[in-house]
Amino acid sequence: MAHRSNGVSALSRAVQVLDTFSPDAPTQTLKEISQRSALPTSTAHRVVGDLVDNGLLERLADRTYRVGNRLWELGSRTPGAVGLREIAMPYIHGVQARVRQHTQLLIRADLDVLVVDRLSARDAIVNASIIGGRHPLQHSSSGIVLLAFAQDDAVERILERGLKPVTASGIQSRSELVEVLARVRHDGFAVSEGYLHPTSRGIAAPVRGAQDVVVGAIGVVVPNNGSDVAEISVLLRHAAQRISDDLLRCYLPPEHPDARPGGSFRQMVRSSEQSMEFLAHHDGFSQAE
Amino acid sequence: MAHRSNGVSALSRAVQVLDTFSPDAPTQTLKEISQRSALPTSTAHRVVGDLVDNGLLERLADRTYRVGNRLWELGSRTPGAVGLREIAMPYIHGVQARVRQHTQLLIRADLDVLVVDRLSARDAIVNASIIGGRHPLQHSSSGIVLLAFAQDDAVERILERGLKPVTASGIQSRSELVEVLARVRHDGFAVSEGYLHPTSRGIAAPVRGAQDVVVGAIGVVVPNNGSDVAEISVLLRHAAQRISDDLLRCYLPPEHPDARPGGSFRQMVRSSEQSMEFLAHHDGFSQAE
């Protein structure tokens, strides 16, 4: 294949450089990028230059770099993250209005859970979730939900990677993991008590997509105080069901009587009813001139 | 420079392919991608394969493609989009709770305005804003705000590109644009009446960043009914000021007495107070193992 050196494509190296940026290292010097990417300095310099030329990195006045808004723009066209978030958001808000701690939407990224959005009350308990951040699937209730309904060999691969519990309350063994996953499949929700922090408890339910496959999880993080989770689990399962219903209606043909309004925008946008009507008649409107 | 053919880098071609996806075309066939990218078919095929290998595109069961969640993840590390949104969100919610129509956060993307987030009431007026969508700066109140405080030659370049008003109420001439921009700089907010749709009116105020440079705009879209904008403009300017104050505190050295809590996460994350304290002591926590 063209444009490869040592079997690695130019694009792979660009991803390697972009991946050195993280929520706790949003700005880096060229030297830091080079070190964290494990690329030779001259290669790192060239890749950074190419990324800057394409607006995917921005060079600041103090000669540090940060991820460019252009990359965010291109990534905003993901039905699996931004589209799901748009469709789910009214229900996430509905849960948060009741729970008043943390309510969040998560998706699976291979063996990790990826945080798509999070609403947090100012006085809420400790929650390690960061938008765009990851945790190993087995370390949170949302991850456990995604793992319980995984249709691949994720469980085996997680056991190979090692469970590495963060606290003494985390999942310690294969048998414990298998038991927890069976219970989640039976109950339709997961509870994680102190897996990531002793004072916090996660509760999460699966969100099914148009093909009845689990495409995400809606979860809350609340105090780990032993209180009954029945009310919250019903609230979450109800919200998850409504998100699933809306997803289904966004993926029906636009002319179907149950289809949501908004034409070809439905899978990515949830705005007011009048706005959706307007958009439905303006396909191509979103293209900058 | 290596890895270029015809002076175009492999990365540029990848961006060209990704840019064919839009909020109203989130899923495409290989043929559609190839046609919209204006790349030769064989090149488009190769670039798509490379993007799939890196998780930046996903191939679906029906052989169509969509933007991969991995691209969203990499793009979530933008202080200028996601970081700004996290810091601004409580104030966006505060404005929306009062206005109950549309409240949104926007940033500049050269000569366009880019929508970072939007809250919409179900019964709100028509608003063409889509998350990740663009409009020419001169077509909305938020764009006018960003143009009024632009520190480059954006006004001249917009006049070269052509004003192309969407409605008869839009800005029609150089002299009108110059007058509007002068008024915005004097008033500290912009009003656009029916620029994009006759029933809608936009009102927006500038958000200043740590260097006192305008880094975004907070705006509302409300009915174009001629009512007094004084109250809303004060609400927006107050919210913008509070976002600016918080941005400043997120960019102070962590040990400064006025710095916001959260250590190296402050510029990208706004969670509960206990969560920020926790994160401050867990730099590197966000890295997947």
Interface residues (C-beta under 8 A of the other chain):
Chain A: M1 A2 H3 S5 S9 A10 L11 S12 A14 V15 L18 D19 F21 S22 P23 D24 A25 P26 T27 R46 D50 L51 D53 N54 L56 E58 R66 V67 G68 N69 R70 L71 W72 E73 L74 G75 S76 R77 T78 P79 G80 A81 V82 G83 E86 H102 I107 A109 D112 L114 R118 S120 A121 R122 D123 A124 I125 V126 N127 A128 S129 I130 I131 G132 G133 R134 H135 P136 R161 K164 H197 G263 S264 F265 Q267 M268 V269 R270 S271 S272 E273 Q274 S275 E277 F278 L279 H282 D283 G284 F285 S286 Q287 A288 E289
Chain B: M1 A2 H3 S5 S9 A10 L11 S12 A14 V15 L18 D19 F21 S22 P23 D24 A25 P26 T27 R46 D50 L51 D53 N54 L56 E58 R66 V67 G68 N69 R70 L71 W72 E73 L74 G75 S76 R77 T78 P79 G80 A81 V82 G83 E86 Q101 H102 I107 A109 D112 L114 R118 S120 A121 R122 D123 A124 I125 V126 N127 A128 S129 I130 I131 G132 G133 R134 H135 P136 R161 K164 H197 G263 S264 F265 Q267 M268 V269 R270 S271 S272 E273 Q274 S275 E277 F278 L279 H282 D283 G284 F285 S286 Q287 A288 E289
